[in-house]
């Protein structure tokens, strides 16, 4: 690889210290490297700003071969969502405490750059989800997620009634604080905290995990990637209607009320991730968990 673009979390990289260190190293190696924060605000119109959340893809050179995301898993997720249509491979460099998606830590940063320069890497495709929310039959939001789509309660501390349909056929209902629909990549995120299983990120399947379900037999449901999932916010007795919120990768969200629906399926879009370490996912997982 010869041409790089850096997306950085300035809270974890104050003054762009690490980003500039990386750029300096790459320039000394005869490579090209731009840092997002140094030029993103230059010369774009207000209309263009509406097309991205954190990273203005119009500022990324067309011949960019790799995006380096400095920060943590959140930075990598944001970068993946904003740049997904460009299909540029991403490599996460973890500047925080624990990151499952960001493969490289600060101590191994320079050796990782050498691997990129020397073509010693693989590019892995990660599946994504798409979700469409409906109110009274009208679509009110559509977005994608690399990790998960979470439907959770808002407002009063009341459990939600959630009805699950697969390909139009009723499957089950949950009385719970919410539900997580995750990709294999997202299985080490919120889903894991809610008791869901760990899934190899290179797999292609969908996991449904209830959050604090009010039953003894609620378990994660693992589904093939060709299933369409519809979740309906149920009605409860009482003066107040159920209120929920669907959140995409902990970022964008939409409010939902009783009888609203969200339809989730595998997205046609993918995230391309750079893999440098040749160790297995199980070993990576063990190393990450032993540091926690």
Buried (B, 14 or more C-beta within 10 A) or exposed (E): BBBBBBBBBEEBBEEBEBBBBBBEBBEEEEBBBBBBBBEBEEEBEEEEEEEBEBBBBEBBEEEBBBBBBBBBBBBBBBBBBBBBEBEBBBBBBBBBEEBBBBBBBEEBBEEBBEBBBEEEBEEBEBBBBBBBBBBEEEEBBEBBBBBBBBBBBEEEEEBBBBBBBBEEEEBEEBBBBBBBBBBBBBBBBBBBEBBBEBBEBBBBBBBBBBBBBEEEEBEBBBBEBEBEBBBBBBEBEEEEEBBBBBBBBBBBBBBBEBBBBBBBBBBEBBBBBBBBBEEEBEEBBEEBEEEE
